[in-house]
């Protein structure tokens, strides 16, 4: 396939899959009380369990799906995830009890893996010198879907009913399935190079690879930081001067989405910059900037100033995952790329499961400003660790990688040539 056409399709996929997931978030508690007859005293518990169970199961099965994609093909994994997720959403619009909805969320956890499957297939076609741009565009599309989703879900739920929002989400995922069947081709398998082992790579080998382990830890902690702010954002906005109590939900949603708007704008820039100066440098810069600015968010006492800081923090945040995804492609053998993206996604899911719980605990026993200060310190420490302690493997630029591969190939050719000359000389001596 033409990589530009495939990138355009995958960008659309990223928007649709992110929107289909986030469009259900605004009204899920109301869905429990109004449609599934859950009492007010139990709705928060049910909402927490429904959110967490999918994250937990997804973290467990994502590496398995990634490993399977390396063996059976990348296109089948996109079809598997999109078909099962579409089924889950359609079932979500039909359930009649909270228990049935919980079963649907469990199935959704097992069906996960659409995002890493799309990235794995995309990286099989993208030229190395366009990798940063592609990862930046995908991250921007993912963020855009996350912004559009809640707005779309709230509008659909208001005018067409909450159950129809599930059906719309299922229709978006069905569209991904149909486009994949008719327009996407399975990439040819890359043959192992002369310096790569033919032994099948296990997930354990990837996890204990220093280059990949650093990326997994950074991804998990970053997602933990992002999601630990969600439980306290509305309460924190309520405390700031200039907040209109009558528009609290609107204002908190707007403030939270400002970081997403900034990320959607800045992600392609981070990708291009990483392509030029090195993804390791851009990732360090993004971590240090996001950490410092997030810690400063504990200082503003006025809503407008906090909102401005939220936008600026989003500019820094948006450089983390495009850089990490690009490095992951460069340090992983092609035959294990699906497995590595599965592990990377699983690390994010673990962070996503821990984050809201940790944020709720910190916000309960400590001032809310401390949550922002703690989150900023975590990101800043990750940046310092990558600056001073990162393994050499993740510091390579794309052009350096190409040069190294070229030198490796040239060296092997020289050895073959020398061996051929020695054999020829030996044959001449034997004849004499």
N, C-alpha and C positions, 0 to 999 in steps of 0.2 A: 504494500500500500504506500501511497504518497504520504510522507510523514506529516506534511502540513494539513492535509485533509483529515488524517487521523487525530491530530492535535485539536482541530476544530470540533470534531465529534466528541472527543474526550472532555473538552472544556464544557460543552453542553451537558454531557453526562454528569460532570461534577456539580454543576448548578442544580440539575434536577434531583440528584440523589441527596444533596445537602438540604435543599428546600423541602423535599418529601419527608425528611426526618424532623427538621426543626419546625415545620408548620404545625405539628401536633403539640409542641411544648406549651404554648400559651393557655390552651383550654383543657389540658389533661385533668387537672383537679376538678374542673367543672363537669367534665365528661363522667368522672367517677360519681359525683353527687347527683347530677341531673338525669343522667341516662342509665347509670348502673346502680343507683339507690344505695350508695355508700354514705354512712352517717358522717356528720361534720367532725365528730370526735376521732374518726379513723381515717379520714381522707389523707392527712399528711403522711401517715404511716404507709398507706397503700401507694401513694405517689412516689415515696422514697424507694419502696421495694420494686415498683415497676420500672423505675429508672435504673436502679443498680443491677437488677438481675440480668438485663441485656448486656451491660458492660462486662459483668463478671464472666458470663458464658462466652462472649465474644473474645475476651482476652485468652481464654483457654483454647478455643478452636481455631482462631485465626492462623497460628503457626501451622496447624495441620492442613488447612486449605492452601496456604502458601506453598507448602511442600508438595502438595498434590498438583498444583499448577505447573511446577517444574517437570513433573512426570507425565501428566496427561495433556497439557496444553493450557494456554492462557485464555483463549476465547471460551472454552467450556466453563472456566471458573467465573467469568463474567455472567454467562448464562445461568449458571447454578445460583449465584447470589441474587441476580435481578429477578428470576422467576420465583424463588422462595420468598424474597422480601415483598414482592408484589402480592403474593398469596397472603402473607402476614397482614399487610395493610387492608386487604379486602376483608379478612377475618376480623380485623379490629373494628371495622364498621358494622359487623354483624353480631358481636358478642352481646350477651345479656346480663353478665355478672362480672364482678371484679376478678373472680377466680378464672373465668374464661379469658379475660384480658391478660392476666398474668401468664397463662399458658401460651397466649399469642406472643408475649414479650420473650418468653423462653425460646420459642421457635425462632423468633427474630434474632436472638443471640446466636443460635446455631447457623442461621442463614447469613450472618455478617461476612464481610470480606470483599464487598464490591469496590470500595475505594482502593485498597492495595492491589486488587486484581486489575483494575484499570491502569494504575501506575506501572505495574509489571509489564502489561502488554505494550503500553506507550513507550517505555524505555527500550523495548526490543527494536523499535523503528527509529527513534530519535537519534540523529547524529550527535556525537559527543560534544561538538562545538556549539550545539543548540540546546544542550541539556538544561542549563540554568534558566534560559528563557522559558522553556517548556514547563519546568517545575514551578516557576514563578506564576505563569498563567494558570496552571492547575490550582495552585494555592489561592490565587485571586478568585477563581471561579468557585472554589469550595466556600470561601468566605462570603462571596456574593449570595450564594444559595442560602447560607446561614442567616443573612440579613433579610432576604426576600421571604424565606419560609415562614417565620412568625407573623409577618404582616399579611401574607397570603392566607395562612391558616386562620388567623383571627377574622379576616374579612369573610372567608368562606363559611366559617362557623356562625358568623352573625347573620348572614343572608341566606344560607342554604342548609344550615344545621351541622352539628359537629360530626355526625356519622358520614356525611358526604365528604368531609375533609379527608377521612381515611380513604375513601374511594378515589378521590383525586390523587392522593399520594400513590395509591396502587396503580393508577393509570400512568403516572409519570414513570414508574419503574417498569411497567409493561412496555412503554415506548422504548426504554433502554434495551429491553430484551429484543424487540422487533428490529431495531436498528442494528444491533449486534449480529443477529442472524443473517440479515440481508446485505449489510454493507461493510462488515469488518472481517478481515481475513486473518487467520492464524499465522503469526510470524514464523519463518523457517527457523528450525533449531540451529543454534550456533555450535559449531564443532569446537571441541576443546583445543586450545593452543598447545604448543610444544612444551611450555613451562607450567601447564596446569595439570593437576592430578586427575586421573581418570576415575579415582575412587569416589563413590557417591558421598556427597557432603551432607552431614547430619545437622539438625538444628542445634545440637549441643556444640558442634564445632563452630557454628556461626556465633552463638552466644559468647563463647570463650575467646573469640577473635577480638583482640583489644580494640581494633578500629570500629567494629560493629557494636561491641559492648558499650563503648562511650556514647555512640549515637542512640542506642536503646535507652540508656539511663537518662540522657538529656531529654529525649522525647517524652518519657514517662513523667519526669519532674515538671516539664513545661506544661503538659496537659493538666497535671495536678494543680498547678498554679492558676491556669486559666479557669478551671471549673470550681475551684474553691471560693472564687469571688461571687459566683452566681447566687448562693443562698443569702448573701448579705447585701447585695447591690441595692435592692429596693429599700431595705431598712436604712442603709447608709445615705442614700439620696434623700430620704425623708428627714434626716437629721440636719442636712445642710441648709444654710440660709438661702432664701429665694425660692424654695420649693413650694409649689401650690398643692396643698393636700388633695384638692379635687382632681388634679391631673397626675397623681403620684405614679400610677401604673404606666401612663403614657411617657412621663418624664424619665422614669427609670429605664424603660425599654429604649427610649431615644438615646440616653446617655450610654447605655451598654452597647448599643449598635454603632456608636461613633467610632469605637476601636475597630469594628468590622469594616466600616466605610474606609477608614484609613488603610487597613490591611489590604483591601481589594485594590486600592489605588497604588500602593507601594510594592506589592509582591513582585510584579514584573520587573520593576527597577532593581530590587534585590537580586533577582535571577540574572539579569544582564551584568550587574556589577560582579557577582560571584564568578561568572564566566570569564571576566577580564582579570580580576585580581586574585581569585581563588576563593572557593566556597568556605574554606576554613576561616579565612579572615572575615568574610561577611557574617558568618555565623557568630563569631566572637563579638563583632561589633553590635550585632542585633541583640545578643544576650546582655551585654554590658549596658547598652542604651535602654532596653526595655526594663532591666532591673533597676537602674538608677531612677528612671522616670516613674516607675510604679511605686517605688519607695517614697518619692516626692508626693504621690497622690494622698498620702496620709496628712499632708499639711493644709490644703485648701479648706476653708470653712464656708465658701460660697459655691453655689451650684454651678454657675457659669465657668468658674475657674477649674473646678473639678472636671467638668465636661470637656474643657479644652485639653486638660492633661490626659483624659481618656483617649482623645483623638491622637495626641502625640505618642502615647504609649503604643497605640495600634500601629503606628509607622515603624516602631522598633520591633514589635512582636512579629510582624509579617515577614521579616527576613530569616526567621529561625527555621521553619519547616522546609521552605524551598531549598535552602542551603544543605540541610540535613539529608533531604531526599536525594539531592544531587550527589553528595558524598557517598551515600549508601550505594548508589549505582556504580560509582567508580571503584569502590573497595570490595564489591561482591562479584564473584565469578558469574557469568551469564547463566550457567546451569543451575545456580542457587538463588537467582534474583527473586523469584516468587517467594521462596522461603524467607529471605531477608526482609522483604516488605511485609510478609505476614507477621514476623516477629516485631517489626517496627510498629505495626498497627496494634498488636497485642500490648506492647509497652504503653502506647497512648491510652488504650482502654483501661489498663491497670491504674494509670494516673487519673483517668476520668472517674473511676470508681472511688478512689481515695479522696480526690479533691473536694467534692461537695460535703462529704462527711467531716473532713478536717476543717474546712471553712466554717461549717456549722458549729463545731466544737469550740474553735478559737473565738468565733463571734459571740458565743454564749458566755464564756468565762473571761474574756479580755475585751478591751475597747476595740471597736471596729477598725480604727486606724491601724492597730497592730497587725491586722490581717494583710493590709496593703504593704506595710513595712516588711513583714515576714516574707511575703511573696516576692517583693523586689529583691530582698537579700538572697533568696534562693536562686533567682535568675542571675544576679550579679556574681554569685559564687560559681555558678556553672560556667559563666563567661571567663572568670579568672582561671578555673581549672583547665578549660580548653586552651587558654593562652599559654599556661606554663607547664601543663602536664599531659597535653594531648599526644597520643602516639603519632609517629612520623607519617604513618600511612594515610591519615586523613588530611595531611597538609599539602598533598600534591595538587597542582593545577591540572586542568585538562590537557594543555599543551605539553606539560612535563610528563604526563602519563603517556601521551602519544610518542614523545621522544624516547621514553624508557622502553616502550613496546618495540619501537623501531630499532633501538640499539640491541634489544634482546634478540629480535629476528635476525639482524645483521650478524650478531655473534654466532648464532646457530648456523647460519649459512657459511660463515668462515670455517667453523669446525668441520662441516660436511666437505667443504672444498679441500681442506688440509688432509682429511681422512682419505678422500678420493685420490689425491696426489700420492700419498704414502702407499696405497694399494697398487696404484699404477707402477710406482717405482719397484715395489716388491715383485710384481709380475714380470717386469723387465729383467730383474736380477735372476728370477727363477728360470726364465727362458735362456739366459746366458749360461 
